[in-house]
Amino acid sequence: MIKYSVIVPFHSNLNLLTLCIDSLLKTLDPSESEIIIVDNNANGSQIDPDWKLGKHCKIVTRPWNLMYPKAINLGVEYAQGEFLIFCDADICVTNQVHKALTEELALDGIGYASAKLLNITTGNLLEFGITSSYYNFPHPYAGRPRDFALIQKNHNPLAACAACSAIKRSLFIDVGGFDEKLVHSYSDIDLCLRLRDRQYKTVCVAEAVAYHCGASTQGSGMGASLKEDTKGIFMSKHEHIPVQIGEYIHTACEHFLKQFRLTQKDYFILDCTTIANPETYLDTVISDLDVCEVGRHRCPASLRDACEIDFLNFIPYQIRNYRIPLLYFVDNFLSAQGNRLWKYCRQDFDDIVIDRQANVELLRNI
C-alpha cells in the first residue's frame, strides 16, 4: 500500500535532479512510497528515456513549461499515497525527512508541514518558515548557522516554503490544490493562508532537514517581472494578511539580551534597508532592547538583500566617528560581514545589526 507520494517537478538541471532522486531513494521504502517526476519541459528534456528508476518511480512528461503550481497539481493526479511530499528538483533530503514531516500531520489542527532548508554552500539556514511584515514575507533567522538556538524547535509560522513539504492528499484535493494562477512564488503562502482560513496550522519541523539550491532552472521564464506580476495576483486574493514579524523580533531580542548586556543605552540608527515600513522593525527593536534613539540617518542600499555592504564607502564618515553605539538596519545581516577596517574603527562600541528576517546581532560577531 502506498503511504507516501513524492512529487518532484522538473524543468532543467539534470545534475541537481539526479542528486535529489538519489537522496530520496536512500531514505524511502519502495514498498510504501512512490516518486512522481513531472518533467514539464519534455521538448527540451534532459532526462534520459532509459533512466532505470524502479517500478515505484514514474515520469510524467509534458512538452511545455507548466510552472510550479500546475506541475505539482498534475503530479497529484497520479499520486496514490495518503501523504503528499512536495520536493523540488534541487533539493537533497536527509534521512527520514518524509516521516518527520508526516508525523506532524497526525496532530490535531496541523494541515501543512515544511522542512528546515539549508544553503548548499554554507550549510546555514535558508528557510524555516515564512512570516509577514505587511509589504513582504520574510524568512525568520535566515542566514543563521544550522545550530542557532532559535531554529531548534518546531514552530507555527504564517506560511512555509513548499520546496520540501507535506500535506495529506485528501486535504490538498479538498482545498483545491495549488492556485495555478500564481505562476512564480506565493503559491505555497496562498495554500497556507487558505488552510488557515479552515483553522489548519502550518508547522516547520526542526528534525526535517534538507539542502536547497534554489533558482536552479534555466530558460523557465522565472524572473523578477514575472514574480512581481504574481505578487499582484496574490495580494488581490488576500487583503488582510496579519503582520506576524513582531513575534520573531521579540524572540530575537530576548535571545540577544540573554547573551549580551548593553552598557550604553543611547543609539544612533542607520537605516540601510530597501523596505517601505522600517518602523515596523525599528520601533519594536528599540522597545525590546530598551535603547534610546538619539538620531537617525536613512541611506538605503541600492539592491534588495545585498550580500555585502561596504560600510566604509557607503556610510558618511561623520557617522563613523560618532562616540555612541550605532544600530544598523539592513536587509540581510550577513551583508555586514567583512568590513574589517570599519569594525576596527567601531571596536569600542556595542554596535548592533538587525535585518528584515528578524536577526539581531552585535556587529563584531558577524
C-alpha positions as CSV (number, residue, x, y, z in Angstrom):
1,M,0.0,0.0,0.0
2,I,1.3,3.4,-0.9
3,K,1.7,5.8,2.0
4,Y,4.0,8.5,0.6
5,S,3.7,10.0,-2.8
6,V,6.7,12.3,-3.5
7,I,6.0,14.8,-6.3
8,V,9.2,16.2,-8.0
9,P,8.5,19.0,-10.6
10,F,11.4,19.2,-13.0
11,H,12.3,21.7,-15.7
12,S,16.0,21.7,-16.2
13,N,19.4,21.0,-14.4
14,L,19.8,17.2,-14.5
15,N,22.8,17.3,-12.1
16,L,20.6,18.5,-9.3
17,L,17.6,16.3,-10.2
18,T,19.8,13.1,-10.0
19,L,21.1,14.3,-6.7
20,C,17.5,14.8,-5.5
21,I,16.3,11.4,-6.6
22,D,19.4,9.7,-5.2
23,S,18.7,11.2,-1.8
24,L,15.1,10.2,-1.9
25,L,15.9,6.6,-2.9
26,K,18.3,6.4,0.1
27,T,15.5,7.3,2.6
28,L,12.3,6.0,1.1
29,D,11.0,2.4,1.5
30,P,9.8,1.4,-2.0
31,S,7.1,-0.8,-0.5
32,E,5.3,2.2,0.9
33,S,6.3,5.0,-1.3
34,E,6.3,6.3,-4.9
35,I,8.2,9.1,-6.7
36,I,6.5,11.0,-9.4
37,I,8.8,13.2,-11.5
38,V,6.8,15.8,-13.5
39,D,9.0,16.6,-16.5
40,N,7.3,19.7,-17.7
41,N,9.8,20.7,-20.4
42,A,9.7,17.5,-22.4
43,N,10.7,19.1,-25.8
44,G,14.0,20.2,-24.2
45,S,14.1,17.5,-21.6
46,Q,17.5,16.4,-20.2
47,I,16.1,13.2,-18.8
48,D,17.4,10.0,-20.4
49,P,14.4,8.0,-21.5
50,D,16.3,4.8,-20.5
51,W,16.8,6.0,-16.9
52,K,16.1,3.0,-14.7
53,L,14.4,4.2,-11.6
54,G,12.4,1.2,-10.4
55,K,8.7,0.4,-10.5
56,H,7.8,2.8,-7.7
57,C,9.1,5.8,-9.8
58,K,7.1,7.4,-12.6
59,I,8.0,10.2,-15.0
60,V,5.0,12.3,-16.2
61,T,6.0,14.3,-19.3
62,R,4.5,17.4,-20.8
63,P,6.1,19.3,-23.8
64,W,5.7,22.8,-22.3
65,N,6.6,24.6,-19.1
66,L,3.7,24.1,-16.7
67,M,5.2,26.4,-14.0
68,Y,5.3,25.2,-10.4
69,P,1.7,25.0,-9.2
70,K,0.4,23.4,-12.3
71,A,3.2,20.8,-12.3
72,I,2.5,19.9,-8.7
73,N,-1.2,19.6,-9.3
74,L,-0.6,17.3,-12.3
75,G,1.7,15.1,-10.2
76,V,-1.0,14.8,-7.6
77,E,-3.4,13.4,-10.2
78,Y,-1.1,10.4,-10.5
79,A,-0.5,10.1,-6.7
80,Q,-1.9,7.2,-4.7
81,G,-0.4,7.8,-1.3
82,E,-2.1,9.0,1.9
83,F,0.5,11.8,2.2
84,L,1.9,14.1,-0.5
85,I,5.5,15.1,-0.2
86,F,6.5,18.0,-2.4
87,C,10.2,18.0,-3.2
88,D,11.8,20.5,-5.6
89,A,14.2,19.0,-8.1
90,D,17.1,21.0,-6.5
91,I,16.5,19.6,-3.0
92,C,18.7,17.0,-1.3
93,V,16.9,15.4,1.6
94,T,18.5,14.0,4.7
95,N,17.4,10.8,6.3
96,Q,13.7,10.2,7.1
97,V,12.5,13.7,6.2
98,H,9.2,12.4,4.9
99,K,8.5,10.7,8.2
100,A,9.4,13.7,10.3
101,L,7.1,15.8,8.2
102,T,4.1,13.5,8.1
103,E,4.2,12.6,11.8
104,E,3.3,16.3,12.5
105,L,0.3,16.0,10.2
106,A,-1.2,13.4,12.6
107,L,-1.5,16.1,15.3
108,D,-4.8,17.9,15.7
109,G,-5.1,21.2,13.7
110,I,-1.9,20.7,11.7
111,G,-2.6,20.9,7.9
112,Y,0.8,21.6,6.3
113,A,4.4,20.7,7.3
114,S,7.7,22.1,5.9
115,A,11.3,21.2,6.4
116,K,14.3,23.3,7.6
117,L,16.1,24.3,4.4
118,L,19.9,24.8,4.4
119,N,22.2,26.6,1.9
120,I,24.1,24.0,-0.1
121,T,27.3,26.0,0.1
122,T,27.4,27.4,3.7
123,G,25.1,25.0,5.4
124,N,23.4,28.0,7.0
125,L,19.6,28.5,7.2
126,L,17.8,29.4,4.0
127,E,14.2,28.9,5.2
128,F,12.4,27.7,8.3
129,G,9.0,29.4,7.9
130,I,7.6,32.5,6.3
131,T,6.1,35.4,8.1
132,S,4.6,38.7,7.1
133,S,5.8,42.3,7.5
134,Y,2.8,43.8,5.7
135,Y,4.6,44.5,2.4
136,N,6.8,41.4,2.3
137,F,7.2,37.9,3.5
138,P,10.5,37.5,5.5
139,H,12.1,34.2,6.4
140,P,12.9,34.4,10.1
141,Y,16.5,34.0,11.1
142,A,17.7,33.2,7.5
143,G,21.5,33.1,7.3
144,R,22.0,31.8,10.8
145,P,24.1,28.6,11.4
146,R,22.2,25.3,11.5
147,D,22.7,25.1,15.3
148,F,21.3,28.5,16.0
149,A,19.3,28.3,19.2
150,L,16.1,29.8,17.8
151,I,15.7,27.2,15.0
152,Q,16.0,24.1,17.1
153,K,12.3,23.6,17.8
154,N,9.1,23.3,15.7
155,H,7.1,26.4,15.4
156,N,3.9,27.5,13.6
157,P,4.6,30.4,11.2
158,L,2.1,32.1,8.9
159,A,3.3,30.0,6.0
160,A,6.2,27.9,4.8
161,C,8.1,27.0,1.7
162,A,6.8,24.2,-0.5
163,A,10.2,23.1,-1.7
164,C,10.3,20.3,0.8
165,S,6.9,19.9,2.5
166,A,4.0,17.6,3.2
167,I,0.2,17.5,3.3
168,K,-2.5,14.8,3.4
169,R,-3.6,14.1,-0.1
170,S,-7.3,14.3,0.8
171,L,-6.8,17.7,2.4
172,F,-4.8,19.1,-0.6
173,I,-7.5,17.9,-3.0
174,D,-10.3,19.3,-0.8
175,V,-8.7,22.7,-0.5
176,G,-8.3,22.9,-4.3
177,G,-4.6,22.3,-4.7
178,F,-2.2,25.0,-5.6
179,D,-3.6,28.1,-7.3
180,E,-2.3,27.7,-10.9
181,K,-2.5,31.5,-11.5
182,L,0.3,32.0,-9.1
183,V,3.0,31.0,-11.6
184,H,6.1,32.4,-9.8
185,S,6.2,32.1,-6.0
186,Y,3.4,32.7,-3.5
187,S,1.5,29.5,-4.3
188,D,2.8,28.0,-1.0
189,I,1.9,31.0,1.1
190,D,-1.5,31.1,-0.6
191,L,-2.1,27.4,0.3
192,C,-1.1,28.1,3.9
193,L,-3.5,31.0,4.1
194,R,-6.4,29.0,2.7
195,L,-5.6,26.3,5.2
196,R,-5.5,28.9,7.9
197,D,-9.0,30.0,6.9
198,R,-10.1,26.5,7.6
199,Q,-8.4,26.5,11.1
200,Y,-5.4,24.4,10.0
201,K,-1.9,25.4,11.2
202,T,1.4,25.2,9.3
203,V,4.3,23.7,11.1
204,C,8.0,23.9,10.5
205,V,9.7,20.7,11.6
206,A,13.1,21.1,13.1
207,E,14.1,17.5,12.6
208,A,13.2,17.5,8.9
209,V,16.4,18.9,7.3
210,A,17.1,19.3,3.5
211,Y,19.6,21.2,1.4
212,H,18.1,23.6,-1.2
213,C,19.9,25.1,-4.2
214,G,17.1,27.5,-5.4
215,A,16.9,29.4,-8.7
216,S,18.4,26.4,-10.5
217,T,16.3,26.2,-13.6
218,Q,17.4,27.6,-16.9
219,G,15.1,29.2,-19.6
220,S,12.0,28.8,-17.5
221,G,11.0,32.4,-17.6
222,M,11.1,32.7,-13.9
223,G,12.3,36.3,-13.4
224,A,11.7,39.4,-11.3
225,S,9.0,40.8,-13.6
226,L,7.0,37.5,-13.5
227,K,7.3,37.4,-9.7
228,E,6.1,41.0,-9.4
229,D,3.0,40.1,-11.6
230,T,2.4,37.0,-9.5
231,K,2.6,39.0,-6.2
232,G,-0.1,41.4,-7.6
233,I,-2.4,38.4,-8.2
234,F,-1.6,37.0,-4.7
235,M,-2.2,40.3,-2.9
236,S,-5.5,40.8,-4.6
237,K,-6.6,37.5,-3.2
238,H,-5.5,38.2,0.4
239,E,-6.4,41.7,1.6
240,H,-6.0,41.1,5.3
241,I,-2.8,39.2,5.9
242,P,-1.8,39.5,9.6
243,V,1.6,41.2,10.3
244,Q,3.5,38.5,12.2
245,I,7.1,39.6,12.1
246,G,6.9,41.2,15.5
247,E,6.7,37.8,17.2
248,Y,10.0,36.8,15.7
249,I,11.6,40.2,16.6
250,H,10.5,39.8,20.2
251,T,12.0,36.4,20.4
252,A,15.3,37.5,18.7
253,C,15.7,40.5,21.1
254,E,15.0,38.3,24.1
255,H,17.7,35.8,22.9
256,F,20.1,38.7,22.3
257,L,19.7,40.2,25.8
258,K,20.3,36.8,27.4
259,Q,23.7,36.8,25.7
260,F,24.8,40.4,25.9
261,R,24.4,43.2,28.5
262,L,24.3,46.6,26.8
263,T,26.4,49.0,28.7
264,Q,25.2,52.1,26.8
265,K,21.6,52.9,26.0
266,D,21.9,55.8,23.5
267,Y,22.0,54.6,19.9
268,F,22.1,56.3,16.6
269,I,20.1,54.5,13.9
270,L,21.4,53.8,10.4
271,D,18.5,52.6,8.2
272,C,20.1,50.9,5.2
273,T,17.1,48.8,4.2
274,T,15.1,48.9,1.0
275,I,11.7,48.2,2.6
276,A,8.8,50.6,2.8
277,N,8.0,50.2,6.5
278,P,11.2,50.2,8.6
279,E,9.3,51.5,11.6
280,T,7.6,48.1,11.9
281,Y,11.0,46.7,12.9
282,L,12.8,49.6,14.4
283,D,10.1,50.6,16.9
284,T,9.9,47.0,18.1
285,V,13.7,46.6,18.5
286,I,14.2,49.9,20.2
287,S,11.5,49.0,22.7
288,D,12.6,45.4,23.3
289,L,16.2,46.2,23.7
290,D,15.3,49.2,25.9
291,V,17.6,51.6,24.0
292,C,17.2,55.3,23.3
293,E,17.2,56.6,19.7
294,V,19.2,59.8,19.6
295,G,19.1,60.3,15.8
296,R,18.5,58.5,12.5
297,H,20.0,58.6,9.1
298,R,18.4,56.8,6.1
299,C,20.7,55.5,3.4
300,P,19.0,52.6,1.6
301,A,21.2,50.1,-0.2
302,S,20.8,50.0,-4.0
303,L,20.0,46.3,-4.1
304,R,17.4,44.3,-2.1
305,D,19.0,41.7,0.1
306,A,22.5,42.7,-0.9
307,C,25.2,40.2,0.0
308,E,27.7,42.8,1.0
309,I,27.7,46.5,2.0
310,D,31.0,48.3,2.2
311,F,30.3,50.5,5.3
312,L,33.5,52.5,4.9
313,N,32.4,53.9,1.5
314,F,28.7,53.7,2.0
315,I,28.1,55.4,5.3
316,P,29.0,59.1,5.8
317,Y,32.4,59.5,7.5
318,Q,30.9,61.7,10.2
319,I,28.8,58.8,11.5
320,R,31.9,56.5,11.6
321,N,33.3,58.8,14.3
322,Y,30.2,59.0,16.5
323,R,31.2,58.3,20.0
324,I,28.0,56.4,20.8
325,P,26.8,53.0,19.5
326,L,25.2,52.5,16.2
327,L,22.2,50.3,15.3
328,Y,22.3,49.3,11.6
329,F,19.1,48.1,10.0
330,V,19.9,46.2,6.8
331,D,18.0,43.8,4.5
332,N,20.5,40.9,5.2
333,F,22.6,40.9,8.4
334,L,25.3,38.9,6.6
335,S,25.9,42.0,4.4
336,A,27.9,43.3,7.3
337,Q,30.4,40.5,7.1
338,G,33.9,41.7,6.3
339,N,34.2,45.4,6.9
340,R,37.3,44.8,8.9
341,L,38.5,48.4,9.0
342,W,35.1,49.7,9.8
343,K,34.8,47.3,12.7
344,Y,38.2,48.3,13.9
345,C,37.1,52.0,13.9
346,R,34.0,50.9,15.9
347,Q,35.6,48.4,18.3
348,D,34.9,50.5,21.4
349,F,31.1,50.3,20.9
350,D,28.4,47.7,21.1
351,D,27.1,48.3,17.6
352,I,24.1,46.2,16.7
353,V,22.9,44.9,13.3
354,I,19.3,43.9,12.7
355,D,17.7,42.8,9.4
356,R,14.3,42.2,7.9
357,Q,14.5,38.5,8.7
358,A,14.4,39.4,12.4
359,N,18.1,38.7,13.1
360,V,19.6,40.8,15.9
361,E,23.4,40.5,16.4
362,L,26.4,42.5,17.5
363,L,28.4,43.9,14.6
364,R,31.6,42.4,15.9
365,N,30.1,38.9,15.8
366,I,29.1,38.9,12.2
